[in-house]
Amino acid sequence: MSEKSVLIVEDAVVISEHLKMLVENQGYQVVGVTDNGREAVELAASELPDLILMDIKLIGDIDGIETVKQIKEEHGDRIGVVYITAYGDEVTLKKARKSGAKALFTKPVRKEALDWILRWYFHGEQDLTSTPSSLQAWFFNSE
């Protein structure tokens, strides 16, 4: 199994379980699954995952964007974050870009798309023309 670890933050149980299965099938360790932003901040601090797959709509009083801001304030670039969300509108993209995440991908994320996301993040996949056609993606520069 890979030494790389992933935290999944997603409010829909069916989606989080599906993501967990796909991530584990690619050989990565899932160190936690939560639907709550505050719990995600705690898990990020205790588990120090290499990557967080973050939804924007979460259970509780803080959304995914605020959750990422808090994680980035504490851990900087030590923990990478990509959004996997249903929201791809301009307002959301602007907020997501400023949060410190690396990218935003819109749902649904199928197996081949998640495989590509993991390759891109962990192994530096640079060929953006190989992005699965089912995947809508926005990549953010570190700001």
Buried (B, 14 or more C-beta within 10 A) or exposed (E): EEEBBBBBBBBBEEBBEBBBEBBEEBEBBBBBBBBBBBBBBEBBEEBEBBBBBBBBEBEBEBBBBBBBBBBBEEBEEEBBBBBBBEBBEEEBBEBBBEBBBBBBBBBEBBBBBBBBBBBBBBEEBEEEEEBBEEBEBBEBEEE
